[in-house]
Amino acid sequence: MSRGGPAAVLVAELVSSGRGAAAQPAFEPGLRVPLIKSARGGASVGDLVTVTLKGRAARVTAVHGPARSPTAALRGLLASEDLSRPFPRAVLEEAEALDDGDVAQDPGRRDLRDQRVITIDPHGAKDHDDAIAVADEGGAATRIWVHIADVARFVAAGGPLDREAARRGCSVYVPGMVTPMLPPRLSSDLCSLRPGADRAAVTVEMVIDARGEVGETRFSRSLIRSERRLTYGEADTVLAGGSIGDAAMEDDIRAIGAVSAALRARRMARGALEADSGEPVVRFEGDRVAEMHLEGSTPAHSLVEECMIAANEAVARYLIARGHPTVFRHHEDPAQSRIESLYEQLEALGVATPPLPDGNLGGPERRAAASAAAAAVARHLEAGGPGGLSLWTLVLRTLRQAHYSATETTHSGLASPAYLHFTSPIRRYPDLLVHRGLLDALGLGPPGPEATELAAEADHSSATEREASVMERKADDICAAFLLHDRLNQEGWDVPVEGRVTGLIDAGLFITFGEVFTGFLPSRHLEDDHYRADPLGVALIGDSSGRRIRIGDTLSVRVVRIEPLRGRIQLEPVTETGRSRGLPPKLGSRARRTRAGARPR
């Protein structure tokens, strides 16, 4: 429930209640709110609605669609956190009044339209704010240009657009939809680096040698024209030796790929951490989740990522050298206690790790230890060792969460002494602040933000980013729950599945199966013993038998209950004979009898 002034807002499912109806909180536990017929706003039982409560009065103020609809659920989820609020009229009016004009006449803007500029984005990307060009410098050196949309040209500091962008902090992405930081007039038009369109950009130009060393660097406002937009899949095709029907562009992609590989090798050599557990990708067919899978990093992802990291570091070094205030992306080194715990956990799970140095470890040593642990996990899994993605989860939980800071410049995970976010000003407000600071330092723009205001902006942006991350994880869980519910209604609820233990608490086990589904198995349903978590948090141990169920172990389970709107899946254990173990039969049988499309309770 979110609050705005004296009124409270609740997103709920409209359910039958006696002879009337009530609003049952959809995404979190809560009491039903009775609704008189005149307050239902045309909604029907089974709909997902927004209810506004003021005093004792409750009224439906928005209908999102049937609660059994995944897209309605995602719309309701965004509304529950006030993330579906439209842009204020003043913001839209300012955006619509914008005109790209004759960008070429902007003072100090370099005309780079003769370059062969390409964008590489995920399939279905909603915004396109970065592009790359390349040229051979000879002598095993390569010049690359990282072009970023010049959002600062259109969003004036202190205006309605700027204030709303600062409030939102970032764009929020859930499967199939986005709540943008900037109105579509900017995010999908004026600031989108579309092929064939002249676009204003801010450019980082770097000469990089074969060892990944960044030498000559230049910054400028520019005018570019993207030649072609590629998907990651198309770029991967070229990097694998295939063709996209454009020999010159294929040469460019391979050249950028070689530069990116050198940048990555240098970054890993300085102690950067790599842990790729994949990102969920959801495919819809109409109003149903048709498919969901984890997409790992590919060579094309790495190509783009390394170029963007190099540009971010170059801007950070430039602003630091001139003492110019800005917002950095700070990632603290892991605490020694967390590193020691990680090594003990991995040892208990059979992962061979190098010994930790004795005594207190400094920041670089702790960073190196985390990187060594990640490398040990990679070797373990490449050799066929058990544990799967759950081992990467342990590594990632050891790390602190990155955040924005006006004073701290370092990034532990990247082993970078100077890092910030510059490359996505369409969807991240700190990037826009960095653009303004850079342009001010270059003498190419109005005065940038003052140091006194940057600390508050950094804190707010960190908070909105955390809220967006939580929302996006909830959305993925909801999509997975809807997909599994549909599958089991078609295939039957009685089929056991093999799952892997990916987390645990005293109360039970988190088990991942089918790649994207994670359910909870209560320990009270393990009837052969009473189980509790061991001190390291990597196993449940039976009090009497000493039986250990470890992270990474596989178990045969059955799904007995799904709550799609809360993204929750409940499991029961299955014995070797295929019988369930210990779950109250009423719950299991009720869930398995549920008709298609209904939501088990």
GUVOMI-259409 format. One record per residue (C-alpha): x negated, y, z negated; residue in one letter. Coordinates in steps of 0.2 Angstrom, whole numbers, plus 5000, padded with zeros to 4 digits. Example, Ala and Ser with C-alpha at 12.3 -4.5 7.8 and 13.67 -1.06 7.14 Angstrom:
493849784961A;493249954964S;
***
This chain:
500050005000M;499350175005S;499950334997R;500150515004G;500750644992G;502250584981P;502850454994A;502150284994A;502050175010V;502249985011L;502049875026V;503249725023A;504249585031E;506149615030L;506849455022V;508549405016S;508949444998S;510649384991G;511949465003R;510749595008G;508849615013A;507249665005A;505549715010A;504249585005Q;502449655005P;501549575020A;499749585017F;499549584999E;500549504984P;501849614977G;503649634972L;505149634984R;505949804987V;507849794990P;508449895005L;510249955007I;510949925025K;510850105029S;509050115025A;508449975037R;508250085052G;508849955064G;507649825058A;508249645057S;507749505045V;506049435051G;505449605057D;503749685051L;504149855045V;503450015037T;504450065021V;504250235013T;504650244995L;505050404986K;505650394968G;506950254969R;507350274987A;506650155000A;506850175019R;506150085034V;505250225044T;504450105057A;504749935065V;503149845071H;504049695079G;504349515073P;503249455059A;502849295068R;502049405082S;500149425081P;500149595089T;501549655078A;500549595063A;498949685069L;499949845072R;500649825054G;498949795047L;498349955054L;499850045048A;499549975030S;497950075029E;498550225038D;497450185053L;498850195066S;499250375062R;499350475079P;498150625082F;498850785075P;499550905088R;498151035087A;496950895090V;497850835106L;498051015112E;496151055110E;495750895119A;496950925133E;496251095136A;494551035138L;493751045156D;492150965161D;491851115172G;490251125182D;489151025170V;487651055182A;487651235177Q;487451205158D;485851295152P;484451175151G;485351025158R;484250915169R;485150845185D;484750655185L;486050605197R;484850525209D;484450395197Q;485150215198R;486050215181V;486950065175I;488050035160T;488149865152I;489649825140D;490749685134P;492149625145H;493649735140G;492649875131A;493650025127K;492350155127D;490750175137H;489550295129D;487850225134D;486850195150A;485150145156I;483950185170A;482150125173V;480650155184A;478950075185D;477550185179E;476150075185G;474750005173G;475949885165A;477050025158A;478850065161T;479850215160R;481650195153I;483050325151W;484350295138V;485850405142H;487150435129I;488750535132A;488550715127D;490050725115V;489450875107A;489750975123R;491550945120F;491850935102V;491451105093A;490951095075A;492351145064G;493751135076G;495251025075P;494450885085L;492850895074D;493850895058R;494950745063E;493450645070A;492550675053A;494050625043R;494150455053R;492350435053G;492350295066C;493350195078S;494250045071V;494349885082Y;495549745080V;495849615093P;496749685108G;496849865101M;495850005095V;496150155084T;494950285091P;493950415082M;494250535097L;495750555108P;495850465124P;495550625134R;493750615127L;493450435123S;494150365139S;493850505151D;492750655149L;491450565138C;491550395146S;490150355158L;491250295172R;490450235188P;490450365202G;490850505190A;489750655185D;489550645167R;488650755154A;487350655143A;485950675131V;484450575137T;483050495128V;481550465140E;480250345134M;478650265142V;478450085135I;476949975138D;476849785139A;476549775120R;478149865117G;477250025111E;478250185114V;477150315120G;477750475129E;479450525124T;480550665130R;482350725125F;483550825136S;485350865140R;485650785157S;486950755171L;487050575177I;488150475188R;488250285183S;488150175199E;488950025192R;489649955176R;489149775172L;489749655159T;488549565148Y;489049405158G;488449485174E;486849545167A;486549375159D;486749305177T;485349415184V;484249375169L;484449195172A;483949215190G;485649235198G;486349375209S;487649505208I;487549555226G;486349705223D;484549675225A;483949845218A;485049835203M;484449655200E;482649715200D;483149855187D;483949735176I;482549615176R;481349765173A;482349825158I;482449645152G;480549635152A;480449805142V;481749745130S;480749585127A;479249675123A;480149795111L;480949645102R;479249555100A;478449705093R;479949735081R;479949555075M;478049565073A;478249705060R;479449595050G;481149635057A;482549505051L;483549405064E;485149315059A;486449285072D;488049205066S;489049255080G;490549375082E;492349315084P;493149345101V;495049335103V;495949305119R;497849345120F;499149275132E;500649385131G;501049395113D;500149245107R;498349205102V;497749085116A;495949065111E;494649115098M;492849075098H;491149145091L;490049235103E;488249235099G;486949355105S;486349335123T;484849405133P;485949545140A;486549585122H;484749595117S;484249695132L;485449835127V;485149825109E;483249845110E;483449995121C;484650075109M;483550035094I;482050115103A;483050275107A;483750285089N;481950275082E;481350395094A;482650525089V;482250495070A;480450515072R;480650675082Y;481850755069L;480750695054I;479150765062A;480050935063R;480850925046G;482550945054H;484050885043P;485050745050T;485950585044V;484950425044F;485450245044R;484750175028H;484549995024H;483749955007E;482549815005D;483249664996P;483049654977A;481749534971Q;483049434961S;484049404976R;482549344986I;482049224972E;483849164972S;483949134991L;482349034990Y;482948924976E;484648904986Q;483748855002L;482648734993E;484148654985A;484948635002L;483348555009G;482748695019V;480848705019A;480248885015T;478548955013P;478048994995P;478449164987L;476949264981P;476849274962D;477249434952G;478249584957N;478449604975L;478449774984G;479749824997G;478749765012P;478449605003E;480249574999R;480649625017R;479449495024A;480049365012A;481849385018A;481249375036S;480249225032A;481749145025A;482749185040A;481449105051A;481448945040A;483348935042V;483048945061A;481748815061R;482848695050H;484348715062L;483348695078E;482648535071A;484448465068G;484448495049G;486148505041P;486948665035G;487448755051G;488048935050L;488348925031S;486448945029L;486449105039W;487849165027T;486649135012L;485249245020V;486449385025L;487249385007R;485449425000T;485349585010L;486049755004R;487349845014Q;486649975026A;487350155024H;487150325029Y;486050445020S;485450625022A;483750585014T;483250405015E;482550365032T;482050175031T;482950025038H;482449855030S;483249735042G;482449815057L;480749845047A;480950025053S;480150175044P;481250295053A;483050255059Y;484750335063L;486250305074H;486150415089F;486950305103T;488750295100S;489450465097P;491150425104I;491550295090R;490350355075R;490450525068Y;488650515061P;488050495079D;488850655083L;488050745069L;486350675075V;486650745092H;487050915085R;485450915075G;484350855090L;485050985102L;484751115089D;482951065086A;482751065105L;483451235107G;484851165118L;486351195107G;487051295093P;486451275075P;486651095069G;487351045052P;486551105036E;485650985024A;486951035010T;488450965020E;487550815027L;487550715011A;489450725009A;489650675027E;488550525025A;489450465010D;491150485018H;490550405034S;489850255024S;491550235016A;492550245032T;491450115040E;491649995025R;493550015026E;493449985045A;492449825042S;493649755029V;495049795041M;494249705056E;493849555046R;495649545040K;496249555058A;495149415063D;495749305049D;497549345054I;497249305072C;496449135067A;497849095056A;499149125070F;498149025082L;498048875070L;499848885065H;500348875084D;499148725087R;499748625072L;501548655077N;501148585094Q;499948445089E;500648395072G;500048445054W;499548265049D;497948255059V;496348265048P;494948385053V;493048385049E;492548545041G;490948615034R;490748685017V;490248875020T;490548945002G;491148894985L;491748954968I;492248864952D;494048864959A;493648774975G;492748764992L;492848875008F;492848755023I;492548805041T;493148695055F;493548715073G;492248855074E;493348995069V;494548935055F;494048945037T;495248875024G;495148855005F;495148684996L;495648704978P;494448604967S;495948544956R;496448444971H;494748344970L;495548214959E;494048094956D;493248214944D;493248394937H;492148504947Y;491248664943R;489948764953A;488148744949D;487048894943P;486348924960L;488148934968G;487648804982V;488648654975A;490148594966L;489648454953I;490748324945G;490748334926D;490848144925S;490148074941S;488848204945G;489448204963R;488848354972R;489748434986I;488548564994R;488648705005I;488348635023G;489148465018D;490548405029T;492248345022L;493848275030S;495248395026V;497048425031R;497948595033V;499448605022V;499948785022R;499548935032I;500049115028E;499749205045P;500049385039L;498749365025R;497549255036G;497549115023R;497348935026I;497548805012Q;496748635014L;496948465005E;495548325005P;495748165015V;495148005009T;494247875020E;495947785022T;496647955029G;497747975014R;497848145005S;497048164988R;497948254974G;498948384983L;500748404976P;501748314990P;503148444990K;501948584996L;501148475009G;502748395016S;503648565017R;502148645027A;502148495039R;504048505042R;503948695046T;504748735063R;503748815076A;503649005074G;504149005056A;503049065042R;502748935028P;502949005011R;
***
